[in-house]
C-alpha cells in the first residue's frame, strides 16, 4: 500500500507559534487524543488491506492504523479542520500537533480580569471537548490538562502564559544534563549518542534562545564528517581527546555550564515591518515610502 500511496506534504504547528496565537494575559489548556486513528473507520471492503496473523489466524483493522503512510496526513487535516472551525466561530485560539492540541482564553473583549480569563478559557476547552466528541475522538485524561492554568508543558517546552516565558521542564533538563556529563566522563561518544544529543539540545532552542543553534554547530559538523567518511566509521565511538575534536569537547562543556546557570527565554514580539517601493516607470523621476509600526515616512522624490 505504501508503495502506491502518495501522501502530500503538511506543516505541523509548533511551540514557536504560541506568542502570535494566544493572549499574553490568558490561561492555557491542552488535550491529547487517545487512539486517535481509531476515529477513522474503514469500509468493510477496504479492511483487508491492513492486518496481521497470529497462529494462523488473520486479523484486519476496522479503522485507521499505524504504518500506512497516508494516515498522518488524513489525521492532521481532519483535526486541524476541527481547530479552525472553533477559531472561526467561537474565537478560541488553538494550535495542533497531530493528536495533541493547545487552546486558551478567547480573544476579544475588554475585560481582562482573572475571573473573565478563566471563564473564557473554560468555555474554550468545553467547546473543544464537545467538538471532539461529535467527531468521534476519545480524550486521554492522563495526558491532558483540562483545567485552565497559567503554565503547562506542551511539545516538550514549559509555556508560562503569565510571565510570557518559555522554560525547559526539569525532567528534560536533567536528562540532557545527565547525557552531557556521561559523555564528558567517558571521553568518547557514539554516533547514535551524538545524534540524540544534537537533537535534544536543538529542541531546547525556544527556552534557551539562539544559543542552542550556536553551540550545537560543532555536533552537526562532526556528524557531517562521519557521514562523509572523513572521520572514522558509523559504528565507532568518537574520541573527545586531541586537538581535532577540541570544538566538540568545548561545545559539551559550554552546554553543561549553560544549562546549569540559564533557563528561560521570553516570548518574541510578533510585529512586521514592510518596505514598499513605488515608481511611475519614468526614467526621470522616482519616489518611495517606508512603512513601519503603523506610520508612513515618505522621502523626497528625485
N, C-alpha and C positions, 0 to 999 in steps of 0.2 A: 504493500500500500504506500509506504513512504517513497518508493522509487517513482510512483506515479503521482504522488501529491505535490502540489506547488504552493506552499504557504507564502503569503505576502508579508513584506516587512511591516512591523508596527513598533511604536515607541511607547515605552512604559514611563509612568510618572516617577519622579524622584523626590528625595527629601529637599533637594535644592530649590524646588518649586514652592515650598511652604511659604516663604516671605511674600511672594506675589499672589498667593491664593487665599490666605487666611488673614483675619483681623489681627492686628498687633496688640489688642487688648482682650481677645476672645479666649474661649476654652476649647479643648480638643477631645475627640473620642476616636476610637478605631474599632473595626470589626474584621474578622477573618472567617472566610468560608470553611466549612467542614465538608470534605469530599466534594468540592465544587464541580468536578467533572461529571458527577452523577446527575446533575441537573439537566444534562443534555442527553435525552433518550434517543436510542437508535430505533428505526423501523425494524420490524421483525425480519424483513428480507435482508437487512443490512447487518444483522447481528453476527453472521457467520464470518465476517471479515476479521474479527478480533477475538482471541480466545487462548486457551491453554489446555493441556492434557495432564491428568493425574491418574496413574494406574489404569490407563486405557480408556478413561472416561474423558470426554471433551466438554469443556465449559466455555461458553461465549458470553461476551459483555452485552448487557442490555442498554448500557449508557456509556458516556464518554470514558475513556481510559488513558492512562499514561502510555507513551510510546508512539502514538500517532502524531506525526509532525505537524498536522493542521490543527490539532486540538488547542494548543496555546493561543493561536490567533483567534479561533472561534470564541474561546473563553474570554479573551481580552476585549473583543469587540462587543460581546453581549454585556459584560459587566460595566464597561465604560458607557454604554448606552443608558444603563440604569443611573449611573452617577450624573451624566449630563442632563438627563430628564429632571433629576432633583435640583440640579443647579439652575436650570431654566425656569422651572415652575414654582419652586419653593425657595429660591435664593440661598441655597445651602452650599457653601464651598466644600470641595472634596478633591482628593487625589486617589488614584487607584493603581495598584501593582498586582496584576493577576487576581489572586483571591483575597488580597489584603487592601483595605481602604481606610483612609483618614478623612474625618469630617470635623466641622467646628461650628462655632456660633455664626448665626446668619449675618450676612451683610445688610447694610441699610439701617435706618433708624438713628435717632439722635440720642437715645437713652443707652449709655454705656455703663450703667450700674452693674455691680456683680450679680444682682438678682436677675436682671434682664439678660445678661450674657449667659448665665446658667440656663435660663428658660429657653432661649433660642437654640442653645447647643443641645438641650434635651429634646426639643422639637425635631432638630436635625437628625439625631440618632434614631428617634422613634419613626420618623418618615423612612429612613433607610432600612430599618428592620422590617417595616411593613412592606416596602417595595421588594426587598429580598425574599420575603415570604411568598408574595404574589408571583415572583419569578421562579420559585421552586428551589431556592438556595436554603441550605442549613447553615447556622452560625455556630462557630466554635466558641463557646463561652470562656473556655480556658485561655484562649489566645486573644480575646477581645477585651477592650476597655470601654464599657458602655456607659459608665458614669462620667459626665463632663469633668475635666480636670485641667490644671494649668500646665502639666507636662507629662509626656509619655514617650516610650521608646517605639519608633517606627522605622523599619528597614535598617535596624542596627544603630540608629542615632537617637540620642535623648533630645527631644524637642521641648524647650521651655518657652511656652507661649506667653508667659507673664513677663519674663525678662528679655524675650526675643533673642534667645541664645541657642546654639547647638552644643551638646556635650557628648563625650564618649561614655557610654554606660560602663559602670565599674567592672562587671564580669568580662566585657570585651576588652577593656583596658588591661585587666590582669592577665588575660590570655595572651595578648600581644607582648606584654612585658615579660612574661614567662618564656615565651619563644625566643625573644631577643636575648635574654640573659643566658639561656641554654646554648644558643649559638655562640655567644662570646666565650663562654666557659669551655666549650668543645674545641674551639679554634677552627672549626670547619662547618660547612653547611651543604646539604644535598640539594640537587636541583629542585626536587619537589618542595623542600622546605623553603627554598628561596622564592619559588613561585608563590607559595602560600603566604610568605611574609610580605612580599611586594603587594599582593592583593589586599591583605589585611590593612597594611599601612595606607594604601590609597583609599580604602573605604572610609578612612577617618578624616578625609580632607575637609569636609564641612565643619567638623568640630575643632580642627587644628589650623585651618586656613591653607593658604597656598604653599606653606612649608611642606605639606605632605608630598606635593609634586617635586619640590626641590630636592628633598632628602631621600627620595626613592629612585632618583635618576641612576645612582650607582647600582642599585639592584637590577634595573632593567638593562643597563649596559652590560652587566655580566651575563644575563640571560641571552642577550643578543649574541655575545661572543661564543657561548656554549652551543647555541643552535647553529651558528655559522661554522662550527668545528674549529674555532681558534683557541678554545680553552677546554681541554680535557674532553671527556665523554659525558653522555647524558646520565649514565649510571654511576659516575664517580663523584665523590664529595669534593667540594671546592674549598681549598685551604685558605684561611684568612691571613696566614703568615706571609711575610715578604712584602717587598715594595709593590709588586704587581697588583695586589688586592688591598692596597692602602686605602683607596677611596671607599671600597666596600666595608672595610673594618671601621673606618671613620663614620660612615653613614649609620652603622649599627650602634656605635657609641652615642652619636647625636640623638638617635631615636630614643635610646634608654634615658638620657638626660631630659630630653624634650617631654616625654610622657610623664616623667616624674614631677616636673615643675609647671607644665602648661596644659590646660584643658579648657576648652570653650571658645567659641567664635560667634560673633554677633550675626544676626540676620542682615543680609545686604539690602540696601535701599533699592527699590525697583522703580527706576525712572529712566527715561530715554531722552537723548539729545539728537536732533536731526539737523542735517546740513542740506539746505536747498539752494541750488544754483539755477537761475533763470536767465535766458537770453532771448533777444529778438532776432537771432540769426543774422545779425548785421556785422559786417567787417569793421565798422567804425565805432560802435558803442557796446558797452557791456553793463551788466547790473547783477547784483547778488544779494542774498539775505541769509543770515544765520538765525535759526530759531531754536530756542532752548528755554526750558523752565517756564513755558507759557508766554514768553515775550519774544519779540522780533527786533533784531538790530540790523538796520539796513546801511551798508557802507555807501559811500558816494559812488555814483556810476561814473564810468570813464569812457 
